[in-house]
Each structure stands twice: as structure tokens, then as C-alpha cells.
Amino acid sequence: MPASRAPSSSPSVEAMVTAAGADRETLDALRAGFQARIARRSDDFEATKGLQLTEHALSQLSRDGDPWDRLVRKLVKD
């Protein structure tokens, strides 16, 4: 399997955001779970992939009250 292709059992970022209802707290809890798994066993590659997907999903969500987030999104959009 090519390295650039995710395994078919991995959820897509869009599916993760949809399942979480665009709730950062849900994705933050998922991220913490993956981090705990990796801390217990550093060769847990499924947890590493899950963490990557979760981080990417979190990057897709805005932080409503965060002025830095608005500024960065405005700069990237322009």
C-alpha cells in the first residue's frame, strides 16, 4: 500500500468532524486518548495515525472566541 494512502479502516477527517458535531471538546478528548495510548506503547501505529487524523480534524475547526484563530484564518483566506 502506498504510504500516502490511509488504510480503509481509518475514518476520514470529514467523518470525524461530522461525528463529533464540530465539537472541539469531543475531538480534544479523542486526541487525549490517542496520546495516552502512545505514551503507554510508542509503537502503537494505529494510535499514531488516529492522532494525526484527529489533529487534522481539529485544525479544520475554528475557535470561536480566539482572536488569534480569526486572524490566522483571515490571513490564510486572503
N, C-alpha and C positions, 0 to 999 in steps of 0.2 A: 504494500500500500504506500502511495506517495506520502512524504512527510507533511505536505501542505494540506492534505485532506484529513478531516476529523473522522474518527470511527463513526459508523452509522448509529451506534447506540448512544452517542453523545447528543444532548439536546442543543438545538441552535440557540444563539443569543436571543433572537426574537422570541422563541418559545419560552425562554427563561423569563424575559421581561413580561410577556403576556401572562405566564403562570403566576408570577409574583404580583401581578396587577400594578406594575410600575411602582411598587413599594420598596424603597431603599432599605428599610429595616429588614424585610424578608431576605433580600439579597445579601445584606450585611451578615445576617445570621448564617446563611448558607456559606458565605466566604469564611466565617469563623470556624465552621465545621470542617471545611476543607483544610484550613490552616492547622487545626488540631490534629487531623489525620496525618498530615505531612510532618508535623512535629514528632508524632509517635513513630512514624516509619517513613524515612526520607525517600525510599524507593517506591512509594505509592504513586505510580504514574497516572492512575485514574483520578486520584485526588488532585494531582498537579494540573491535569487537563481541565478538571472541573473548576479549579481555582482560576485558571486562565479565562474560561468562559464566563465565570461569574464576574471577574474584574472587567471584562469587556462589556458585559451587560450593565454593570454599574456605570461605566463610562458613557453609556447611551442615555442615562437618566440625568435630568438636571436636578440641581439642589435649589429648591425654590427660594429659600431665604439667604442664600450665599451670594454676596455681591461679586466675589471672585469668579464664581461659576458663570454668572451672567456676562462678565467682562470677557472671559476666555471664549465663551460661545459666540459672543458678538465679534471678536477678533477673528475667529476661525471662519465664521459665516461670511465676513467681508472679503 
